[in-house]
Amino acid sequence: MRTRNVIAVVFCLLFTSGLIAQKRNITEKDLFGFVWIGDTQLSPDGRHAVFVQTTVSAKREGYDTALYLLDTAQPMTAPRRLTNGPHDGQPRWSPDGTRIAFVRALEKEGKPQPPQLYVLSLAGGEPVQVSAMEKGVGSVQWSPNGDSIAVLSSTPIVPELKKDKKDIAKVDEHKSDVRIITEAVYRANGSGYLDPKEAEQIYVFCTAGIGEKTLMPWQMTAGRFSVGEFAWFPSSGGIYYTSEHVDEPYYELPHNEIYAVTTPAVAPKDEKAPTPMSTLVAKLTFGGFGLAVSPDGRHIAFRGGDQSLTKPRSHQQTDMFVLDVDPGQGGAVTTAPRNLTGDYD
């Protein structure tokens, strides 16, 4: 009986001191304390992982993101914060594991600006800004040899002529908020209004020039159609990419093409340098996504649902396809895409 009384007294003390938390339902205010992690990238040697941590901003008007480094050789150890944010993301390891490229959106008058490319050395020091593009950059990818970094950036389909300061001043005096909508899809969550006069194109930065000044990129693709995804040649001498050459693709079943573009041997000296010519590798009858190139450069793997085989329906099974290419011929296709998983659920 005495033992039971002692247990009861100890339980009451623990409960009143808060060591045993009282259960309750979640409320909307708990959202402010949530922490999310994502976009985890393992280092080439597997000893570290970098990830994006998202928290609610101090003013509770949005979200802050920063990069954190985790030592995989020391389980359960606290990760080390790498960047201060407030809007850092898309971390990507250099092939030698000594640097991390990422995008950062600085704030101006309380509003995030277009994200730019930064590179952080793990040897120490502050991140170095690499790009200064008007529309910002995204989809960061190092070349396999580490000499270049490729990104996507919104680009005017028809480049505007440079105006003098007087003309710019006149335009800034009054900027109309009237929008003329000419396409069925004109907005996207997180992006706001879409600009039909722009398309996502590939740009490449030479990492040898990273320093105190921002770099001039090489524009690898052009035209009125956007680049979807891209992947480097294993030799670092070029890039495969997908594109859908349809003005309003939402009226048709998904389909796209795979192209190849060779990177110049010598970096252009100014912005007027011509854009390299792209080569059509394969014209797919369905949408191909998730490009991955084999180490020997002779195969391209991707996923997609071949809707040409069945009647259109709300769901189409996703399969894994492989395309054989000849790296010696600029990525020219040698066989039709092969479905590796057609017999699987």
Secondary structure, 3 states (H helix, E strand, C coil): CHHHHHHHHHHHHHHHHCCCCCCCCCCHHHHHHCEEEEEEEECCCCCEEEEEEEEECCCCCCEEEEEEEEECCCCCCCCEECCCCCEEEEEEECCCCCEEEEEECCEECCEECCCEEEEEECCCCCCEECCCCCCCCEEEEECCCCCEEEEEEEEECCCCCCCCHHHHHHHHHCCCCCCCCCCCCCEECCCEECCCCEEEEEEEEEHHHCCCCCCCCEECCCCCCCEEEEEECCCCCEEEEEECCCCCHHHCCCCCEEEEEECCCCCCCCCCCCCCCEEEEEECCCCCEEEEECCCCCEEEEEECCHHHCCCCCCCCCEEEEEEEEHHHCCEECCCCEECCCCCC
